[in-house]
């Protein structure tokens, strides 16, 4: 049995190795082929782009040479005709100067006409002509038939322009005029004109533009013929006829690839459709864009075999020439064949390697499994023993867990998805005063909760919110008010955890009775209220003294006014009496406002309301100003008008406590110029209130303890140490802010001061 198991295991492993290697090899061959196709596409694109750049650059280089040659030739010919006329004018002026006093004007004119009429040039189309500006008649011309006739080809505006020429000026002009050998056909001609002032003649010569074009074509052709032949990118040049001649649209002028094609006429109606197609294609490109690439099949050199080719055609419009060159795709095929060969070699090597690996792994696996199989039986027997022991351990652990579950001091409840109780331990029954577990298991969580939790929230809605948080975070902790069976409410600390039990989602609740903790918190809150009232009462004596001090002056003023009225009322009119009564009312209103501010401060009002921070400081000043003025303490305020929402009385108590603390420090340290600076402003969604003095600061050894309850540096009966403690409590718990304290050095009126700075940060 063991031998059959070992043999089957070895055969199965070898089969698995062979199948794995086979599929891996097939997959990698596919990958290599995909890679080969990608390389071929990439190489094809790179090769074509490179060749296109080469042939386009070559053609445009040739055309740029032609353009430069055209400009040079035109400039040269302009200079040529200009020189001819300048020399003719010099000769005319010289003859006129020499013979004007020796002969008549008519004889002198005739002499000049005969001289220039007999001037001949190599090109019969080049000649000198003279026109009388006064009569507008031709005096000298190569075509004798038009002598004596009026000038044609020039408008009246152009004639007026020519009449206004100065003696030394010349002008180039283009006209259309017949050639001497022609009759009616007119050709475009470039002429140069100057004035012979003595007779008010125009003398000129010119060149027909088609003669210039013929000369330019001849020179350009010589340039192309001198260029070195490039078998890969040979040049070709053909002329486009302006109108078809016997169904031919052009003629080959130069073909470096096959010189026998020179002079061949080009037609779109050849028997070869392929040839007609690509000729139509490049003619359309030239007609629309003046240049372009065309792919077609064409023989190499004198061979008749067709090869795929791409050429770039460029139309030189002025010459009606098309210059082009191209490249054959044969070299690209060589690159593709090289890539294919390399990839095929890699595939063959990979297949051989895969076979060797398969054989090696099969042998190695057989050897390994032979030894492994000998241990498998022993291992299985060992596992069987271990499983048996593990089952015993699990039973023991289950009993331990059951004991912990039932005997735990914390209550444990299991809820299903409908919030029904499906399990609990004895601790829960004890906390909620249930004697029978069966009575408890028929309830849901809402049956053991009051309708509303603290702050009036409905238990049903609040519990569902906590369940959603538990689902999102897997666990959550909070405090909850439960109902005991006798109807009494009990506070518990709750931890909810979502778990899987028998493939079902269950909410696991751990609860702990915190009623004692809640009772202590309640007592602590009451104690803090008492402390707050003590803090107000501790300052109340000073404030009453302040009010008494503030009332002394107004009472004196009222007393004086009353005595004055008593002694002088018989001698006073109604207006004077009314004025004195108004003064009395001003003093009494001031005293009334002082009492109102004091009453509002000591009144335990905890309601939040909208108030203005600047008004709050005005109320604080009303309460404490007399006491601080009496002690010569100067308060400098820089308060922004900020609207706030909160408990104004609490903020006033905080500010008064801090100011009283600064006052005591200034007095105990016997500071000469006693000053307190208050800044209040909004920044980054915060209200910041800074209060600093120049009392020298707080000892660094105790600065971290000043907010502790009953901590004070004052002598006995001077303070109980709850003022700053209550400041921190009010800011953090009632105003949801924070308070910081530090010692600072600052400059004021060119003097350096040191003192404590309290910073209050409240949410805007």
C-alpha positions, 0 to 999 in steps of 0.5 A: 500500500505504501509502495503504491502510494509512493509510486503514484505520488512520484508519477503525479509530480512528474506529470505535473512538472511536464504539464507545467513546463509545457504550458510555460514554454507555450506561453513564453513562445507566444510572448517571444512572438508578441515581442518580435511583432512589437520589435518589427513594428517599432523598427518599421516605424523608426526606419520609415521616419528616418528615411522620410526625414532623409529624403525630405531633407535632401529634396528641400536642400536641393530646392533651397539651392535653386531658390538661392540660385534664382535670387542670385541670377535675378540680381545679376541680370538686374545689375547687367541691364542697369549697367547697360543703361547707365553706360548708355546715359553716360555716352548720351550725355557725353555726346550731347555735351560735345556736339550741342554747340556744334550742330542743331538739336534735330541733327543731334537727336538723329545722331543719338537715335542712329547710335542706339538703333545699331546697338546689338546684343548676343540675345536678339531679345535684348535691345535698347529702346528710347521713348520721347516723354513729351510725345510718348512716341518710340524713337529707338526699338529693335522692332522697327515696325513700332518706331514712331508709335505711341508707347503701349503697355504703360498706364498714364500713372506709370508714365507720370511716374517716369516723367518725374524721374530725376536725371540720376535716378533709374527705375525697374519696372515689369511690363508685358510686351511682344518679342522682336521676333513675335507679332501679337503674343506678349511676354512678361518683361523686366525693364530698367529706365533712366532719363536723358534730361537734355531731350526729356527722353526715357532710355531703357533695356530689359530681359524677358522673364521666360529667358531668365527662367530658361537660363535658371533651369539650365544652371539648376540642371547643371547643379543636379548633374554635378551632384554625386549619385546616391543609389539608395536615394537617387534624385529624379526631376521632371517638368510639368506642362502648364497644359497637356501636350498630346495627352502628356502632362510632363517630361522627365528631365533627369533620373539618376537611377536610370539615365535612359528615362531622360526625355521620357514623356509622362502620361496618365493613360498608360496601359499599366494601371499601377503606374497611372494610380501612383502618378495620379496620387502624387499629382493630387498631392502636388496640386493641393499641398505642393509636396508630399510622400507617396508609396508605390512599386517601382523597378530598381535601376534598369531592372524590371522587378518591382520593389516597394518604394516611398518617394517625396515629391516637391513642386517648384512652382516658378519653374514648373519642376518637380524634384523628388527622391525616395527609398526602397523598403528592401533594407527594412526587410533585412532588419526585420529578417535579422530580428526574426532570426534572433527571436527564433534562436532565442525560442529554440534555446528556450525550448531546449532549456525547458526540456532539460529543466523538465528532465532534471526536475523530474529526476530530482522530484522522484528522488525527493518524493521517495524520501518524503513518502517514507516520512509521510506515514510516520508524520500522519500517525504523529498528526493523528496522535496530536489531533487526538491530544488537541481535541482533549485540549480544546475540550479543556479550553472550552470548559475554561472559557465557559467558566470565565464567561459565566464567572466574569465580573463584567456582563456579556450579552450576545445580540443577533442582527435584529437586536434580540438577546441570544446569550448572556452570562450571570454577571449581566443578570446580577447587574440588571436584577434578573433572577431567571436567565430564560426570562432575560433571553426573550428580550431585546436591547430596547426592552432593557433600555429607557425610552430616552437616554441622557439629554433627551435622545431616543434610545432606539435611534442612538443605539442604531447609530452606535451599531453603524459605527460598530459595523464600520470600525468593527468595535466601539465604546460608549456609556449607556443607561439601562433599565433594571427589572425593578425599573431602576436606571443604571449607568454602564460602560459598553464595548460593542464588537461585531464578530462571526459566530457559526457563520452568523454576524453577532454583536458581542457586548461587554458591559460594566456597572459605572453607577458609582463612577457617575455618582462621583462625577455628579458630586465633582460637578457640584463641588466645581459649581461651589468652587466657582461661586466661591471664586466669585464670592472671593472677588465680590468683596473687592467689587463691592469696594469698587462700587462703593468707590465708584459711587462716592463721586456721583453721590457727592455730585447729586448731594451738591445739586440737591442742596443747590436746588433747595437753597436757590429754587425760588430764584431759578426759572424752570429751564435751570431747574430742569438742567440740574435735574438732568445732571442728577439723572446722569449721575444716578443712571451711571450708578444704576449701570454699575449695579446692573453690570455687577448683578449680571456678573454675579448672577449664575446664568449658564445660557449661551447667547450672542454678544460682542467681545468689545462690549464684554470688556466694557462691562469688565472695566465698569466693574473693576476700573475704580479699584485698578485706578485707585492702585494706579494700574494702567490698563491698555486695551486693543480689542477688535469688535468680534461677535461671539456665541457663548456664556458671557458671564463665564468669560467675564469671570475668567478675565476678571480673575486673570486681571485680579491675579495680575493686580496682586502680582503688581502690588506684591512686587511693588512695581512703580509703573504698573501696567496691564496690556490686553489684546483681543483679535480673530485669527485662523477661525480662532478668537485669541485674548492675550493679557500680560503685565509687567510684574516680572513674571512667574517663577519657572519652578511653579509656572506649570502648577498655577492652574492646580486647585488650592495652589497659591503663592499668597499668604494665609487669608490672602487667597485660597488658590481656586481663581486660576483653577476655575479659569482653566475649568471654565475655559476648557469645559464651559467655553470649549477653549484652552488657556496657556501661560508663559513669561515674556519680555517685550518693549513698550515706549523704548523700555524693556519689561518682563511679565506673565502672559495669559493666552486664551484661545476660543473657537470663532 
